[in-house]
Amino acid sequence: METRFVEKATNAIADKYRLSILMELSRKGSLTNTDIQEMTGLSQPCVSHHVKLLTDSGLVNAQKEGRNLHLTLNKESLQQLSGFLNDLA
């Protein structure tokens, strides 16, 4: 497993807003940037920043549709991270 992936992924989940976005994606399956803004109360630029970090980490996939981004979990990446963490135990 690539160490850089683990660094980016763990950094992405270290923030309470990004962690809550991941948890909500797990529950709902997909979210838009507007959904995240309503859920967190953050400004649009702040939501964009958090979404960029999540997509750059590889934990979230983003599909642009008009003005909205549709976000989904990248389950393969989450399984890789989970495997890495299990190997530490």
N, C-alpha and C positions, 0 to 999 in steps of 0.2 A: 504494500500500500504506500502511496506517495505521501510523504510527510507534509508537504505543502497543502494537500487536500485536508488533512487532519487539522492543521493550524487554522486554515480558513473556516472550516466547518465549526470547530469549537469556538472560534472567535464570533462566528455568526450567532450561535445559540447562547452566548454569554450575556447578551443584552435582554432585558425583560420584555421589551417590545417585540424584538425578533423572535424570542421564545414563544410569546403569546401568539404571534402570527403563525408560527409552525404548528402550535397546538390547535389553533382554530382551523388551519388547513387540514389537519388530521381528522378533525370532527366533520367538517363540511365538504371536503374534497377539492373545492376551489374557492377562490376569493378574487375580487377585483381590487384595484388600488383604492377605489371609493369605499368599498367594504372595510378595508383596513383603516382608512381615515375615520370612518364612523365608529369603528370598534375601539380605536386607540385615542381618538381626540387629537391626534397630531396633525400638524399642517401638511399640505400636499408635498412641499419640498422635503420635509422630514420623512414622510412615508416613502417617497422616492429613494431617499438615501438608504433607508432600512431594506427596502425591496432590492436595491442594487447589491447590497452586501449579501443578502440571502441568495440572489441569483449567481453572483460571482463565486460564492462558496460552493455552488453546485447542489445545494440542498433543495432549491426551489426552481421550477421551470416557469418561464413567463412567455405568454403568447399575446402579442399585441393585436388588439381588435378595435380599430378606430382610435378613440382617445383613451380607452381602457386597456389595462394589462390584466389578463386572466392568469392567476397564479395557481400552480398545483405543486404538490410535493414530488421531488425526485426520489422515489422509493428505493431505487438502486443505490444512490449515494447514501441515503439514510441507513441502508443495510450494511454498506461498507463501513460507515462510521460505527455502527453498532458492533460489527465484527471486531473492529480495532479495539473498541472499549472492552469487549468481552475477553479479548486476548490479554489485556492488562491484568485481569482479575486472577 
